[in-house]
């Protein structure tokens, strides 16, 4: 049984963490896994299979530069003494974490960096910052760089074309059986009238990336035109209060906060609504398709290829386009394709085995 090492920040609720716990559940019987966390915490922590070994590695954040650097140097030396090249494969699953990158690069010669986000747009299309981000992660020391979307892979290659042979595209696995089971739970804090369309947004409240202000403003505009529908926000974040204030006088917008099990809400809704400026590959896309829910989303990640006219509507990344997309959905009953989650996962697992083995 091959030994693999995965480094991550924590097991809190989020897109990366959801993808990680699903990955671990799908491969833990095939591989001997060691999971290294910067913070051993989060709602997903108790879902990790018992045969997975968990270790912690937290870099010092001491304000004294000398003390901080000295502590981190010693931590790195100790880590290398115990784990240097002891694994058949290693992965840094938290793209943004330098400690996670350090661990993965040293745990195996067969190491991979997982890229979960559109960092070009995250850095406001600043080429210098984008390059610097990946250089600081020491991508030259990785054997592989894995992207969850073709769009992010192609963007990366515009700036790092010499790494073309290192780059792979691999979607995140999805625990579709669990999603279907959890979606059957009763919802007690919200009503879903059958004759009123309910749009749902699931995710972090972060205006820079998610641009939920677009949804709020479009809702107000459609209300003024006499459209009857509801918008449900499941999630929280740094801009939650800002959004609530924006929506104070809009009676058909509801904020229910973060939920450990959002699937019953998604299952009872009529359509997933996303307004982001950038994404890696949203796990919620596949979660919605599993539950047979159409999607209205701005043009992020691989949505033009994977979603548009197959499973939903893709719009440009602005308020007017989102308005037209929602209006189109409300005006006309639309039919979309059925999604096969079993085939989706089968292809990913084959791809993963290839990435781990080569």
Residue pairs with C-beta under 8 A, 6 or more apart in sequence:
1 30
1 31
1 32
2 31
2 32
2 88
2 89
2 356
3 31
3 32
3 33
3 34
3 86
3 87
3 88
3 89
4 27
4 31
4 32
4 33
4 34
4 87
4 88
4 89
4 90
4 91
4 108
4 356
5 33
5 34
5 36
5 83
5 86
5 87
5 89
5 90
5 91
5 103
5 104
5 107
5 108
6 20
6 23
6 24
6 33
6 34
6 35
6 36
6 90
6 91
6 93
6 104
7 35
7 36
7 37
7 57
7 90
7 91
7 92
7 93
7 94
7 97
7 99
7 100
7 101
7 103
7 104
7 107
8 16
8 17
8 20
8 35
8 36
8 37
8 38
8 93
8 94
8 97
8 100
9 37
9 38
9 39
9 94
9 96
9 97
9 100
10 17
10 37
10 38
10 39
10 40
10 41
10 42
11 17
11 20
11 21
11 37
11 40
11 41
11 42
11 43
11 44
11 45
11 47
11 48
12 41
12 42
12 43
12 44
13 42
13 43
13 44
13 258
13 260
14 204
15 116
15 203
15 280
15 282
15 283
15 284
16 93
16 94
16 116
17 42
17 44
18 44
18 283
19 116
19 148
19 172
19 173
19 283
20 44
20 93
21 44
21 47
21 48
21 175
22 172
22 173
22 174
22 175
23 172
23 173
23 352
24 33
24 35
24 48
24 49
24 52
25 47
25 49
25 175
26 173
26 175
26 345
26 349
27 33
27 349
27 352
28 49
28 51
28 52
29 51
31 89
31 356
32 51
33 51
33 52
33 53
34 52
34 53
34 54
34 55
34 87
35 48
35 52
35 53
35 54
35 55
36 54
36 55
36 56
36 57
36 100
36 103
36 107
37 54
37 55
37 56
37 57
38 56
38 57
38 58
38 59
38 94
38 97
38 99
38 100
39 56
39 58
40 54
40 56
43 260
48 54
57 75
57 79
57 99
57 103
58 99
59 72
59 75
59 98
59 99
60 67
60 68
60 71
60 72
60 75
61 68
62 68
62 71
76 102
79 102
79 103
79 106
80 106
83 103
83 106
83 107
84 106
84 107
85 106
85 107
85 108
85 109
86 107
86 108
87 107
87 108
87 110
88 108
88 110
88 356
89 108
89 110
89 111
89 112
89 356
90 103
90 104
90 105
90 107
90 108
90 110
90 111
90 112
91 104
91 111
91 112
91 113
91 114
91 146
92 100
92 101
92 103
92 104
92 105
92 111
92 112
92 113
92 114
92 137
93 100
93 114
93 116
94 100
95 113
95 114
95 115
95 116
95 117
95 119
95 137
96 117
98 136
98 137
101 113
101 137
101 138
104 111
104 112
104 113
104 142
105 111
105 138
105 141
105 142
109 143
110 143
110 144
110 356
111 141
111 142
111 143
111 144
112 142
112 143
112 144
112 145
112 146
112 168
112 355
113 137
113 139
113 142
113 144
113 145
113 146
114 146
114 148
115 145
115 146
115 147
115 148
115 152
115 153
115 156
115 280
116 148
116 280
116 281
117 152
117 278
117 279
117 280
118 149
118 151
118 152
118 155
118 278
118 279
118 280
118 300
118 301
119 130
119 133
119 134
119 152
120 130
120 152
120 155
120 278
121 277
121 278
122 209
122 278
123 129
123 130
123 133
127 159
130 159
131 159
131 160
134 156
134 159
134 160
139 145
139 160
139 163
139 166
142 166
143 166
144 166
144 167
144 168
144 355
145 156
145 163
145 166
145 167
145 168
146 167
146 168
146 169
146 170
146 355
147 153
147 156
147 167
147 168
147 169
147 170
147 280
148 169
148 170
148 171
148 172
148 280
148 281
149 169
149 171
149 280
149 281
149 301
149 302
150 169
150 302
150 305
151 301
151 302
152 280
152 281
152 301
153 167
153 168
153 169
156 163
156 167
157 163
157 164
157 167
168 351
168 355
170 348
170 351
170 352
170 355
171 281
171 286
171 344
171 348
172 281
172 283
172 286
172 348
173 345
173 348
173 349
173 352
174 283
174 286
174 287
174 290
174 341
174 344
174 345
176 290
176 341
176 342
176 345
179 263
179 287
179 290
179 291
180 290
180 291
182 261
182 263
182 264
183 263
183 264
183 266
183 267
183 291
184 264
184 267
185 261
185 263
185 264
186 264
187 264
187 265
187 268
189 256
190 232
190 254
190 256
190 265
192 198
192 268
192 269
196 228
196 229
196 230
197 228
197 229
197 230
197 270
197 271
197 329
197 330
198 229
198 230
198 231
198 232
198 268
198 269
198 270
198 271
199 215
199 229
199 230
199 231
199 232
199 269
199 270
199 271
199 272
199 273
199 296
199 326
200 231
200 232
200 233
200 234
200 265
200 266
200 269
200 271
200 272
200 273
201 212
201 215
201 231
201 232
201 233
201 234
201 235
201 272
201 273
201 274
201 275
202 234
202 235
202 262
202 265
202 266
202 272
202 284
202 287
203 210
203 235
203 274
203 282
203 284
204 210
204 235
204 236
204 237
205 212
205 233
205 235
205 236
205 237
205 238
205 239
205 240
205 243
206 237
206 238
206 239
207 213
207 239
207 242
208 277
209 276
209 277
209 278
209 279
210 237
210 274
210 275
210 276
210 277
211 275
211 276
211 277
211 298
211 317
212 233
212 239
212 243
212 275
213 243
213 246
214 275
214 298
214 318
214 319
214 322
215 231
215 273
215 275
215 322
216 243
216 246
216 247
216 250
216 253
217 246
217 319
218 319
218 322
218 323
218 326
219 231
219 247
219 250
219 252
219 253
220 250
221 323
222 229
222 323
222 326
222 327
222 330
223 250
223 252
227 327
227 330
228 252
229 252
229 330
230 252
230 253
230 254
231 252
231 253
231 254
231 273
232 254
232 256
232 265
232 269
233 243
233 253
233 254
233 255
233 256
234 256
234 257
234 258
234 259
234 262
234 265
234 266
235 257
235 258
236 257
236 258
240 255
240 257
243 255
244 255
247 253
247 255
256 265
259 265
263 287
263 291
266 272
266 287
266 288
266 291
266 293
267 291
267 293
269 293
270 293
270 294
271 293
271 294
271 295
271 296
271 312
271 329
272 284
272 285
272 288
272 293
272 294
272 295
272 296
272 297
272 312
273 296
273 297
273 326
274 282
274 284
274 295
274 296
274 297
274 298
274 300
275 297
275 298
275 322
276 282
276 297
276 298
276 300
276 317
277 298
277 300
277 317
278 300
279 300
279 301
280 301
281 301
281 302
282 297
282 300
282 301
285 295
285 297
285 301
285 303
285 306
285 307
286 339
286 341
286 344
288 294
288 295
288 311
289 295
289 311
289 339
289 341
290 339
290 341
292 338
292 339
294 311
294 312
294 313
294 329
294 334
294 336
295 307
295 311
295 312
295 313
296 312
296 313
296 315
296 322
296 325
296 326
296 329
297 303
297 307
297 312
297 313
297 314
297 315
298 314
298 315
298 316
298 317
298 321
298 322
299 314
299 315
299 316
299 317
300 317
303 314
304 314
307 313
307 314
308 314
310 336
310 337
311 336
311 337
311 339
312 336
313 325
313 328
313 329
313 334
314 325
315 321
315 322
315 324
315 325
